[in-house]
Amino acid sequence: MADSFRRDGEIGRHVGLKIQWLRGRAGSIPALGTKLTYEPEQVLLATRVNYEKGNSKGFLLFPFFVSREVIMTVSESLQRITVLGSGRWGTAMAIYLSRKGLDVTLQCHLPEEYEQLTKTDLAPNLPDYSCDGKIRFVLDLNESIQDAQVIIVSTPVPFLPGLLDRIEQLPASTILVSINKGIERESLKTVPEIIAEYFPKNPLAHLGGPCFPDGLLSSTTPVAETLACKDEEIGQKLQELFSTSSFRVYRSHDLKGVALLGALKNIYAIMAGIADGQGMHEEVIAVLVTRGLAEMKRFCQAYDVSLETLYGLSGLGDLALTCYSLKSSHNKNFGRRLGLGETVEEVLSTMKGTIAEGYYTTKAVQKISEQLQIDLPICDMAYQVIYENKPIQEGLIELMSRPLKIED
């Protein structure tokens, strides 16, 4: 009975139940000494009564049952959302959710972003869309997450550990959803794995797939992504939270796979941009997508990632979008400028507040491929061009001159 109480007591605290309210409205307190029978569809809660007699102080717990349906009705509606990061994707997600009538807070990393948003309702990196006075802007990290039921993390991976380390306190019931893509260069961990290090008790999900800010905010463009969450119930709630008639969210349990593939495809987007900058014909993009998918399959096999995830929205879908994108992909634009002759340093220093996650992911994937002996020739070439200054044409000749083989 004690174990049942602790387990279900956690559920009670998680959903913010008012115990006294439930006593009169939804449950009954058994007489002392009554044998309690636990039913699967019920939750065991208790009312705490403090007492003081002479020098003796203590409390009594009066247990009672309440239907899980009541708990769902009272508290399962997710209304208070905080988005961490006011870049293009974070701001777009905040605007999108605010249009659904949700209580949205957007946390700004930079004072200049905060000042522009509060004055104009327009984000520096997303000036074509107004926040319409529906979003609360906050500069202080810990103030922004007070009372949040869901925290959406859009902070780029290089800055993520520093951000999470600054969070002073977070209730274990707060749901964390990452929408950023990348692999940390030193630890080689995905975004959900990094977050779980700091908040191992919190529910965790990752949203990924083929969608840019303009597509998300267009009511006339049908788009779709994958929401990965190991907890079935929370995954369903988040699926409903994000979905609308123009944005369809599919559910998955493959948290690691969705996060890994979303990071990996950025390397191929850089290579697609390099090809574009070099003036190559359009056939090369089809080759990159196809052979890139073959490399991603090897990566999945090494990490025991489901092939359903690989061929889904967060794998093939995201790979196709970023490689064929005309202008919206930061990673493809990064590669395009390299293909046109700029140095890595020149491109990085003039990206105007945006980040090409593939630049960082390339180094992480190179380490992984060496450690696990994964054959990733396109990723290897990307690493040599970006980090070892290999001439692009020389790298292409080496790539195309490898021993001939059967297609895999």
DRENZADREN-121340 format. One record per residue (C-alpha): residue number from 1; z, y, x. Coordinates in steps of 0.05 Angstrom, whole numbers, padded with zeros to 5 digits. Each point is the difference from the previous one (the first is absolute). Example, Ala and Ser with C-alpha at 12.3 -4.5 7.8 and 13.67 -1.06 7.14 Angstrom:
DRENZADREN-121340
REC  1  00156  -00090  00246;
REC  2  -00013  00069  00027;
//
This chain:
DRENZADREN-121340
REC  1  00000  00000  00000;
REC  2  00016  00047  00057;
REC  3  -00069  -00011  00030;
REC  4  -00033  00013  -00067;
REC  5  00038  00064  -00008;
REC  6  -00019  00026  00069;
REC  7  -00073  -00017  -00010;
REC  8  -00006  00030  -00070;
REC  9  00046  00057  00018;
REC  10  -00052  00021  00050;
REC  11  -00052  -00001  -00056;
REC  12  00045  00043  -00042;
REC  13  00008  00051  00054;
REC  14  -00073  -00002  00017;
REC  15  -00021  00020  -00070;
REC  16  00054  00053  -00008;
REC  17  00035  -00030  -00060;
REC  18  00055  00036  -00036;
REC  19  00051  -00055  -00008;
REC  20  00041  00034  -00053;
REC  21  -00062  00014  -00042;
REC  22  -00021  -00073  00003;
REC  23  00070  -00023  -00021;
REC  24  -00007  00030  -00068;
REC  25  -00074  -00006  -00010;
REC  26  -00026  -00063  00033;
REC  27  00056  -00046  00023;
REC  28  00068  -00026  -00017;
REC  29  00062  -00011  00042;
REC  30  00028  -00071  -00006;
REC  31  00074  -00013  -00007;
REC  32  00038  -00016  00062;
REC  33  -00005  -00074  00018;
REC  34  -00065  -00009  -00038;
REC  35  -00050  -00046  00036;
REC  36  -00064  00039  00013;
REC  37  -00068  -00034  -00007;
REC  38  -00056  00031  00041;
REC  39  -00069  00002  -00032;
REC  40  -00063  00011  00042;
REC  41  -00024  00058  -00043;
REC  42  00067  00036  00006;
REC  43  00033  00042  00054;
REC  44  00074  -00004  00015;
REC  45  00032  00068  00006;
REC  46  00072  00024  -00001;
REC  47  00042  00059  -00018;
REC  48  00051  00022  00052;
REC  49  00068  00023  -00025;
REC  50  00048  00031  00050;
REC  51  00075  -00009  -00009;
REC  52  00063  00026  00032;
REC  53  00069  -00029  -00010;
REC  54  00057  00023  00044;
REC  55  -00022  -00006  00072;
REC  56  -00055  -00049  -00020;
REC  57  -00072  00024  -00008;
REC  58  -00063  -00040  -00014;
REC  59  -00055  -00013  -00049;
REC  60  -00024  -00052  -00049;
REC  61  -00071  -00022  -00012;
REC  62  -00019  -00016  -00072;
REC  63  -00066  -00039  00001;
REC  64  -00052  00001  -00054;
REC  65  -00073  -00019  -00009;
REC  66  -00059  00044  -00018;
REC  67  -00072  -00019  -00012;
REC  68  -00048  00012  00057;
REC  69  -00046  00031  -00052;
REC  70  00050  00055  -00012;
REC  71  00002  00015  00074;
REC  72  -00076  00003  00003;
REC  73  -00001  00048  -00060;
REC  74  00053  00045  00027;
REC  75  -00021  00010  00071;
REC  76  -00065  -00032  00022;
REC  77  -00042  00063  -00011;
REC  78  -00016  00030  00068;
REC  79  -00004  00075  -00008;
REC  80  00027  00034  00063;
REC  81  -00048  -00006  00058;
REC  82  00002  00030  00070;
REC  83  -00061  00001  00045;
REC  84  00015  00006  00074;
REC  85  -00055  00038  00035;
REC  86  -00044  00057  -00025;
REC  87  -00065  -00020  00035;
REC  88  -00063  -00015  -00039;
REC  89  00020  -00069  -00026;
REC  90  00072  00017  -00013;
REC  91  -00017  00064  -00038;
REC  92  -00055  -00036  -00039;
REC  93  00049  -00054  -00022;
REC  94  00052  00053  -00020;
REC  95  -00052  00037  -00043;
REC  96  -00024  -00065  -00030;
REC  97  00069  -00023  -00021;
REC  98  00020  00069  -00025;
REC  99  -00060  -00002  -00047;
REC  100  00033  -00061  -00032;
REC  101  00059  00043  -00018;
REC  102  00047  -00029  00053;
REC  103  00054  00040  00035;
REC  104  -00033  00007  00069;
REC  105  00029  00030  00064;
REC  106  -00045  00010  00061;
REC  107  00036  00003  00067;
REC  108  -00034  00044  00051;
REC  109  00005  -00014  00075;
REC  110  -00024  00068  00024;
REC  111  00028  00068  -00021;
REC  112  -00070  00030  -00005;
REC  113  -00021  -00054  -00049;
REC  114  00062  00012  -00041;
REC  115  -00011  00075  -00002;
REC  116  -00073  -00006  -00021;
REC  117  00016  -00051  -00054;
REC  118  00057  00041  -00030;
REC  119  -00043  00064  00001;
REC  120  -00067  -00027  -00022;
REC  121  00011  -00070  -00029;
REC  122  -00057  -00021  00047;
REC  123  00008  -00047  00059;
REC  124  -00031  00021  00067;
REC  125  -00036  -00067  00006;
REC  126  -00018  -00007  -00073;
REC  127  -00019  00071  -00023;
REC  128  -00047  -00021  -00056;
REC  129  00056  -00028  -00044;
REC  130  00058  00040  -00029;
REC  131  00069  -00029  -00009;
REC  132  00001  00038  -00067;
REC  133  00073  00018  00005;
REC  134  00021  -00072  -00015;
REC  135  00026  -00019  00069;
REC  136  00065  00020  00035;
REC  137  -00011  00015  00074;
REC  138  00058  -00013  00048;
REC  139  00004  00009  00075;
REC  140  00066  -00036  00012;
REC  141  -00011  -00075  00003;
REC  142  00068  -00022  -00028;
REC  143  -00002  00051  -00055;
REC  144  -00068  -00025  -00022;
REC  145  00022  -00072  -00011;
REC  146  00064  00015  -00040;
REC  147  -00002  -00039  -00065;
REC  148  -00070  -00027  00014;
REC  149  -00014  -00068  -00032;
REC  150  -00063  -00010  00040;
REC  151  -00016  00028  00069;
REC  152  -00073  -00001  00020;
REC  153  -00010  00002  00075;
REC  154  -00065  00033  00024;
REC  155  00025  00022  00069;
REC  156  -00047  -00022  00057;
REC  157  00025  -00060  00039;
REC  158  00012  00037  00066;
REC  159  00051  00044  -00034;
REC  160  00029  -00051  -00049;
REC  161  00060  -00027  00041;
REC  162  00023  00071  00014;
REC  163  -00003  00018  -00074;
REC  164  00037  -00063  -00023;
REC  165  00053  00011  00052;
REC  166  00016  00068  -00031;
REC  167  00016  -00028  -00068;
REC  168  00075  00003  -00006;
REC  169  00012  -00043  -00061;
REC  170  -00042  -00039  -00048;
REC  171  00024  -00042  -00060;
REC  172  -00021  -00072  00006;
REC  173  -00033  00006  -00069;
REC  174  -00051  00052  00023;
REC  175  -00070  -00030  00003;
REC  176  -00041  00016  00062;
REC  177  -00076  00000  -00005;
REC  178  -00043  00011  00062;
REC  179  -00070  00028  -00009;
REC  180  -00014  00015  00074;
REC  181  -00040  -00048  00044;
REC  182  00012  -00020  00072;
REC  183  00035  -00044  00051;
REC  184  00054  00028  00046;
REC  185  -00025  -00001  00071;
REC  186  00064  -00023  00034;
REC  187  00033  -00047  -00050;
REC  188  -00067  -00024  -00029;
REC  189  00031  00003  -00070;
REC  190  -00034  00020  -00065;
REC  191  00025  00057  -00043;
REC  192  00041  -00044  -00047;
REC  193  00032  -00035  00059;
REC  194  00020  00066  00031;
REC  195  00030  00024  -00065;
REC  196  00037  -00067  -00010;
REC  197  00033  00010  00068;
REC  198  00034  00062  -00025;
REC  199  00012  -00020  -00073;
REC  200  00002  -00076  -00003;
REC  201  00034  -00003  -00068;
REC  202  -00048  00045  -00038;
REC  203  -00058  -00025  -00042;
REC  204  -00065  00010  00039;
REC  205  -00073  00005  -00019;
REC  206  -00066  00021  00032;
REC  207  -00059  00032  -00036;
REC  208  -00068  -00007  00034;
REC  209  -00074  -00005  -00014;
REC  210  -00066  00039  -00004;
REC  211  00020  00069  -00024;
REC  212  -00003  00071  00028;
REC  213  00036  00061  -00030;
REC  214  -00061  00025  -00037;
REC  215  -00010  -00067  -00034;
REC  216  00073  -00006  -00019;
REC  217  00000  00069  -00032;
REC  218  -00066  -00008  -00037;
REC  219  00008  -00020  -00073;
REC  220  -00073  -00021  -00003;
REC  221  -00001  -00046  00062;
REC  222  00029  -00069  -00011;
REC  223  00038  -00023  00062;
REC  224  00046  -00058  00015;
REC  225  00052  -00021  00052;
REC  226  00048  -00057  00014;
REC  227  00076  00006  -00008;
REC  228  00035  -00051  00043;
REC  229  00073  -00017  -00016;
REC  230  00038  -00064  00010;
REC  231  00045  00014  -00061;
REC  232  -00040  -00018  -00062;
REC  233  00039  00044  -00048;
REC  234  00000  00062  00043;
REC  235  -00074  -00012  00016;
REC  236  -00016  00001  -00074;
REC  237  00038  00065  -00010;
REC  238  -00036  00033  00058;
REC  239  -00067  -00026  -00025;
REC  240  00013  00035  -00066;
REC  241  00026  00062  00035;
REC  242  -00064  00011  00040;
REC  243  -00052  -00024  -00049;
REC  244  -00041  00044  -00046;
REC  245  -00068  -00005  -00035;
REC  246  -00034  00024  00065;
REC  247  00044  -00034  00052;
REC  248  00009  -00075  -00008;
REC  249  00054  -00033  00041;
REC  250  -00001  -00074  00015;
REC  251  00062  -00037  00021;
REC  252  00012  -00044  00061;
REC  253  00059  -00034  00034;
REC  254  -00033  00004  00069;
REC  255  00037  00060  00027;
REC  256  -00016  -00013  00073;
REC  257  -00073  -00016  -00013;
REC  258  -00015  00063  -00041;
REC  259  00034  00043  00053;
REC  260  -00034  -00034  00060;
REC  261  -00070  00003  -00029;
REC  262  00007  00072  -00020;
REC  263  00017  00017  00072;
REC  264  -00053  -00044  00032;
REC  265  -00060  00026  -00038;
REC  266  00010  00069  00030;
REC  267  -00024  -00026  00068;
REC  268  -00067  -00020  -00031;
REC  269  -00005  00067  -00034;
REC  270  00005  00033  00068;
REC  271  -00055  -00045  00026;
REC  272  -00043  00017  -00061;
REC  273  00010  00073  00015;
REC  274  -00020  -00010  00073;
REC  275  -00064  -00034  -00023;
REC  276  -00013  00058  -00048;
REC  277  00012  00052  00055;
REC  278  -00047  -00038  00046;
REC  279  -00055  00006  -00052;
REC  280  -00007  -00074  -00012;
REC  281  -00036  -00026  -00061;
REC  282  00039  -00022  -00062;
REC  283  -00006  -00074  00014;
REC  284  00055  00005  00051;
REC  285  00052  00016  -00054;
REC  286  -00017  -00065  -00037;
REC  287  00009  -00038  00066;
REC  288  00066  00035  00013;
REC  289  00027  -00016  -00070;
REC  290  -00022  -00073  00004;
REC  291  00022  -00015  00071;
REC  292  00062  00043  -00009;
REC  293  00018  -00043  -00060;
REC  294  -00008  -00062  00045;
REC  295  00049  00030  00050;
REC  296  00048  00018  -00055;
REC  297  -00003  -00072  -00024;
REC  298  00022  -00024  00070;
REC  299  00056  00050  -00003;
REC  300  00021  -00026  -00068;
REC  301  00000  -00072  00025;
REC  302  00045  00020  00059;
REC  303  00049  00034  -00047;
REC  304  -00005  -00051  -00057;
REC  305  -00028  00054  -00047;
REC  306  -00033  -00024  -00064;
REC  307  -00076  00002  -00001;
REC  308  00007  00026  -00072;
REC  309  00031  00062  00031;
REC  310  -00056  00005  00052;
REC  311  -00054  -00003  -00053;
REC  312  00038  00046  -00047;
REC  313  00005  00075  -00008;
REC  314  00046  00011  00059;
REC  315  -00045  -00041  00047;
REC  316  -00074  00000  -00013;
REC  317  00004  00056  -00051;
REC  318  00035  00049  00047;
REC  319  -00044  -00022  00059;
REC  320  -00064  00014  -00039;
REC  321  00023  00068  -00024;
REC  322  00022  00027  00067;
REC  323  -00062  -00026  00037;
REC  324  -00050  00026  -00051;
REC  325  00037  00066  -00014;
REC  326  -00042  00061  00010;
REC  327  00055  00051  00012;
REC  328  00068  -00019  -00027;
REC  329  00025  -00049  00054;
REC  330  00040  00032  00056;
REC  331  -00011  -00062  00042;
REC  332  -00076  00001  -00008;
REC  333  -00002  00074  00014;
REC  334  00042  -00012  00063;
REC  335  -00051  -00052  00023;
REC  336  -00060  00044  -00020;
REC  337  00025  00055  00046;
REC  338  00008  -00049  00057;
REC  339  -00071  -00024  -00013;
REC  340  -00025  00072  00004;
REC  341  00030  00007  00069;
REC  342  00069  00030  -00008;
REC  343  00058  -00029  00039;
REC  344  00059  -00034  -00033;
REC  345  00045  00058  00022;
REC  346  -00047  00052  -00030;
REC  347  -00003  -00036  -00067;
REC  348  00075  -00011  -00004;
REC  349  00016  00073  00016;
REC  350  -00045  00027  -00055;
REC  351  00013  -00045  -00060;
REC  352  00036  00057  -00036;
REC  353  00063  -00036  -00023;
REC  354  -00035  -00065  -00018;
REC  355  00009  -00067  00036;
REC  356  -00047  -00057  00014;
REC  357  00047  -00059  -00005;
REC  358  -00052  -00045  00030;
REC  359  00009  00035  00067;
REC  360  00072  -00026  00004;
REC  361  -00015  -00067  -00034;
REC  362  -00054  -00016  00052;
REC  363  00052  -00004  00055;
REC  364  00048  -00041  -00042;
REC  365  -00054  -00050  -00020;
REC  366  -00023  -00006  00073;
REC  367  00071  -00022  00018;
REC  368  00003  -00049  -00058;
REC  369  -00068  -00031  00017;
REC  370  00022  -00011  00072;
REC  371  00067  -00030  -00020;
REC  372  -00029  -00046  -00054;
REC  373  -00067  -00012  00033;
REC  374  -00041  00024  -00060;
REC  375  -00074  00011  00013;
REC  376  -00014  00072  -00023;
REC  377  -00060  00025  00039;
REC  378  -00012  00062  -00043;
REC  379  00072  00021  00005;
REC  380  -00002  -00013  00075;
REC  381  -00059  00047  00007;
REC  382  00035  00053  -00041;
REC  383  00060  -00005  00047;
REC  384  -00043  00006  00062;
REC  385  -00037  00061  -00027;
REC  386  00062  00036  -00025;
REC  387  00052  -00017  00053;
REC  388  -00041  -00019  00061;
REC  389  -00056  00051  -00006;
REC  390  -00055  -00053  00000;
REC  391  -00068  00030  -00015;
REC  392  -00021  -00017  -00070;
REC  393  -00069  -00027  00018;
REC  394  00030  -00044  00054;
REC  395  00050  -00028  -00049;
REC  396  -00055  -00014  -00051;
REC  397  -00042  -00038  00051;
REC  398  00059  -00043  00018;
REC  399  00016  -00013  -00073;
REC  400  -00071  -00021  -00017;
REC  401  -00008  -00041  00064;
REC  402  00057  -00049  -00012;
REC  403  -00018  -00074  -00002;
REC  404  -00038  -00019  -00062;
REC  405  00038  -00041  -00052;
REC  406  00000  -00028  -00070;
REC  407  00019  00051  -00053;
REC  408  00072  -00007  -00022;
//
